[in-house]
Amino acid sequence: MQAVLALLSDNEFHSGEELGVALGVTRAAVWKKLKKLESIGVTVHSVKGRGYRLPTPVELLSEELLRANGVASDVALKLAFETESTNGDAKQHISTGQPLPALIAVERQTKGKGRRGRQWESGVAKNLTFSFVWRFDNGPSVVEGLSLAVGVAVARVLRKAGIPNPGLKWPNDVQIDGQKICGILLEMVADQDVCHVIIGVGLNVEMDDGFMAHVDQPWTDLVSRLKTRPSRNFLLAELTEELMSICQLFEDGNGMKHFQHQWQAYDVLFNQSVTVSTVSQQRQGVARGIDQKGALLLEENGELVALHGGEISVRRI
């Protein structure tokens, strides 16, 4: 499917015969491939006498473009058309002893998961769905608060892309005007003093309404905000560079305390009355930022309480 999508990515008409020659298959086989693309959500226009085309151009992820945009040569790069979960692929990458750090990105993810087990799908070649893997030799303790620092990295890249007001909602949602644009999920594979961290990121570049019909929270994407289509390869390269820098700072012992004030500059809940819900209880108070470990500071009856991650959701009252 990726090969035929690449041929159509220029938004020009291509005849079935032309596509068949390029792919080395019959016109009937081309038709089947196009139907397969349509079955996974890709719109293909067909005009008699002219051929097939996509309604808009598509930019596929490319190792050449990612390297040209700054992804370092020492980052192992794995690009694929489709997978169930990039975090799952990252675990396989770790277990088989393959080179690190690593960037694993796909055009379509079918069974991705967010926090609290929520399923997260992505359209084909429209968003950014990837996992970045880093090995920390100083053990799990050095990564405390890392997911919040990743939020800072995403906010920085969004500003560079032209978004003036990205915000962070504790613990790891990236928003614009109260609408979610990016989710972050960290998973850890620890073995004695060695800790591998998988940073899973899903960034809404150009969402399809159909894919988001089941989402139970406000959302947005870059195309609707910028009124233009940013380069996915540029965005992914910028995010990778930021993640490389952040992971190195944490590895060197300059953890969340280095990012505390940066994170709070994007904090959308600061000084807001909130309800914090866990499995066992609800607490109400005023959000007062985060501490040096990334815990939410909740002012409750005149006292500050530090609340750490886990099954916690925060809602404005």
C-alpha positions in Angstrom: 0.0 0.0 0.0 2.8 2.4 0.8 4.2 2.1 -2.7 1.0 3.1 -4.4 0.4 5.9 -1.9 3.8 7.3 -2.6 3.0 7.4 -6.3 -0.2 9.3 -5.6 1.3 11.6 -3.0 1.9 14.4 -5.5 -1.9 15.1 -5.9 -1.7 14.6 -9.7 -3.7 12.2 -11.8 -2.1 8.8 -12.6 -3.7 6.3 -14.9 -4.2 2.7 -13.8 -1.8 1.6 -16.5 0.9 4.1 -15.3 0.6 2.9 -11.8 0.7 -0.7 -12.9 3.9 -0.2 -14.8 5.5 1.7 -11.9 4.5 -1.1 -9.4 5.1 -4.0 -11.8 1.6 -5.3 -11.4 -1.6 -5.5 -13.5 -4.3 -2.9 -13.6 -6.5 -5.2 -11.7 -3.9 -5.5 -9.0 -3.7 -1.7 -8.9 -7.4 -1.5 -8.4 -7.2 -3.9 -5.5 -4.5 -1.8 -3.9 -6.5 1.4 -4.2 -9.5 -0.3 -2.7 -7.3 -1.4 0.2 -6.2 2.2 0.7 -9.8 3.3 0.8 -10.7 0.6 3.3 -8.2 2.2 5.8 -9.5 5.7 5.4 -7.6 7.1 2.4 -9.8 9.0 0.0 -8.9 8.3 -3.7 -10.6 10.2 -6.5 -11.2 8.4 -9.7 -12.0 10.3 -12.9 -12.7 8.4 -16.1 -10.1 9.1 -18.8 -7.8 10.8 -16.3 -7.0 8.2 -13.6 -6.6 8.4 -9.9 -5.5 11.1 -7.5 -5.6 12.1 -3.8 -7.7 15.1 -2.8 -4.6 16.7 -1.3 -0.8 16.1 -1.4 0.6 13.6 1.1 4.1 13.8 2.6 5.3 10.4 3.6 8.0 10.1 6.3 11.4 9.7 4.7 14.8 8.8 6.2 16.5 11.1 3.7 14.3 14.1 4.7 14.6 13.3 8.5 18.4 13.2 8.3 18.4 16.4 6.2 16.3 18.1 8.8 18.7 17.2 11.6 18.0 13.7 12.9 21.5 12.6 14.0 23.2 9.7 12.3 23.6 7.9 15.7 19.8 7.7 16.1 18.6 4.3 14.8 15.7 5.1 12.5 12.8 2.7 11.8 10.0 3.8 9.5 7.1 1.6 8.6 3.7 2.0 6.9 1.6 0.3 9.5 1.9 -1.2 13.0 -0.4 -1.9 15.9 1.7 0.2 18.4 5.0 2.0 18.0 5.6 1.5 21.8 5.1 -2.2 21.3 7.6 -2.1 18.4 10.0 -0.2 20.7 9.8 -3.0 23.3 10.7 -5.5 20.7 13.6 -3.3 19.6 14.9 -3.2 23.2 14.5 -6.9 23.8 16.5 -7.9 20.7 19.4 -5.6 21.7 19.2 -3.3 18.7 21.0 0.1 18.6 19.9 3.0 20.8 18.8 5.7 20.8 16.1 4.8 18.4 13.2 6.5 16.6 10.3 4.3 15.5 7.6 6.1 13.4 4.7 4.9 11.3 2.2 6.2 8.8 -0.7 4.4 10.5 -1.1 3.0 14.0 -4.0 0.7 14.6 -3.9 -0.2 18.3 -2.1 2.6 20.0 -2.9 3.4 23.6 -2.8 6.5 25.7 -3.0 7.0 29.4 -5.4 4.8 31.4 -5.6 2.3 28.5 -7.4 4.6 26.1 -7.1 3.5 22.5 -5.7 6.0 20.1 -5.8 5.5 16.3 -4.3 7.7 13.7 -5.2 8.5 10.1 -2.9 7.4 7.2 0.1 9.7 6.7 -1.6 12.7 8.3 -0.4 12.8 11.9 2.8 12.0 13.8 2.8 8.7 15.7 6.2 7.6 17.0 8.2 6.3 19.9 11.7 7.4 20.9 13.8 5.0 22.9 16.7 6.0 25.2 18.8 3.9 27.6 19.5 5.4 31.0 22.5 3.8 32.7 21.9 5.4 36.1 18.7 3.6 36.8 15.0 4.5 37.0 15.4 7.3 39.6 16.9 9.7 37.1 13.8 9.7 34.9 11.4 11.1 37.5 9.3 13.9 35.8 10.6 13.0 32.3 7.0 12.9 30.8 6.5 16.5 31.9 9.8 17.6 30.3 8.6 15.9 27.1 5.6 18.1 27.2 7.9 21.1 27.2 9.7 19.8 24.2 6.4 19.4 22.3 5.3 22.9 23.3 8.7 24.3 22.0 8.3 22.7 18.6 4.7 23.9 18.3 5.8 27.4 18.9 8.5 27.0 16.3 5.8 25.7 13.9 3.8 28.9 14.4 1.5 28.1 17.3 1.7 31.1 19.7 -0.1 29.7 22.7 0.6 26.0 23.4 -0.4 24.9 26.9 0.4 21.9 29.2 -2.2 20.2 31.3 -0.7 18.1 34.1 0.5 15.5 33.8 1.1 15.2 30.0 -1.5 16.6 27.7 -0.5 19.3 25.3 -3.3 21.7 24.4 -4.2 24.8 22.4 -7.0 26.9 23.9 -8.2 24.0 26.0 -8.3 21.5 23.1 -5.9 18.5 23.0 -3.4 18.4 20.2 -0.8 15.9 21.5 -0.7 13.0 23.9 2.4 11.5 25.6 2.8 8.1 27.1 6.0 6.9 28.7 6.8 3.2 29.4 9.8 1.8 31.2 11.8 -1.4 30.7 14.1 -1.7 33.7 16.8 -4.3 34.4 18.8 -3.7 37.6 20.6 -0.4 37.2 19.8 0.0 33.5 16.5 1.6 32.5 15.1 1.9 29.0 12.5 4.5 28.5 10.0 4.5 25.6 8.6 7.9 24.9 5.4 7.5 22.8 4.0 10.6 21.2 0.9 11.2 19.1 0.7 14.7 17.5 -2.4 15.8 15.7 -1.2 17.3 12.4 -4.3 16.8 10.2 -7.1 14.8 11.9 -10.1 13.1 10.2 -13.4 13.7 11.9 -14.3 10.1 11.4 -11.3 8.9 13.4 -12.1 11.3 16.2 -15.8 10.6 16.6 -15.2 8.4 19.6 -12.9 10.8 21.4 -14.6 12.2 24.6 -12.6 15.4 24.9 -12.1 18.6 22.9 -9.3 18.2 20.3 -7.6 20.2 17.6 -4.9 19.8 15.0 -2.1 21.9 13.4 -3.7 22.2 9.9 -6.9 23.8 11.4 -4.8 26.1 13.5 -2.1 27.2 11.0 -4.4 27.1 7.9 -1.5 25.4 6.1 0.0 21.9 6.1 3.4 21.8 8.0 6.0 19.3 7.0 5.7 16.1 9.1 9.4 15.3 8.4 10.4 18.7 9.8 8.2 18.4 12.9 9.5 14.9 13.6 13.1 15.9 13.2 12.6 18.9 15.5 10.9 16.7 18.1 13.6 14.1 17.9 16.3 16.7 18.5 14.4 18.1 21.5 14.0 14.6 23.0 17.7 13.8 22.5 18.6 16.9 24.4 16.1 16.3 27.2 17.2 12.7 27.7 20.8 13.6 27.9 20.1 16.3 30.5 18.2 13.7 32.6 21.0 11.1 32.1 23.5 13.7 33.4 21.4 14.2 36.6 19.8 17.5 35.5 16.3 16.2 35.8 12.9 17.8 36.2 14.3 20.6 38.4 15.9 21.9 35.2 12.4 22.1 33.5 10.2 23.1 36.4 9.9 26.8 35.6 9.8 26.1 31.8 6.9 23.7 32.4 5.0 26.2 34.6 5.3 28.8 31.8 2.9 26.6 29.8 0.7 25.5 32.7 -2.9 25.9 31.8 -4.2 25.0 35.3 -2.0 27.3 37.4 -4.1 29.1 40.0 -7.3 27.3 38.8 -9.7 25.6 41.1 -9.6 21.9 40.2 -10.9 18.5 41.2 -8.3 15.8 41.3 -9.8 12.3 40.9 -8.1 9.0 41.7 -9.6 5.5 41.8 -10.3 5.8 45.6 -11.0 9.5 46.2 -11.6 13.0 44.9 -9.8 16.1 46.2 -10.6 19.7 45.5 -8.3 22.7 45.7 -6.3 25.2 43.7 -3.5 24.1 41.3 -0.2 25.8 42.2 2.1 24.4 39.6 4.6 21.5 40.1 7.5 20.7 42.4 11.0 19.8 41.3 10.0 16.1 40.8 7.0 17.0 38.6 4.3 16.4 41.2 1.2 18.5 41.0 1.0 21.0 43.8 -2.6 21.3 45.1 -3.5 23.9 47.7 -6.1 22.2 49.9 -7.5 24.0 52.9 -4.5 26.3 53.0 -1.9 23.6 52.7 0.2 22.4 49.7 -0.1 18.8 48.9 2.2 17.1 46.3 0.3 14.7 44.0 2.2 12.3 41.8 1.3 10.4 38.7 -0.9 7.4 38.3 -4.6 7.2 37.7 -5.2 10.9 38.3 -7.3 13.1 36.1 -7.6 16.8 36.6 -10.7 18.9 35.7 -11.5 22.5 36.2 -14.3 23.1 38.6 
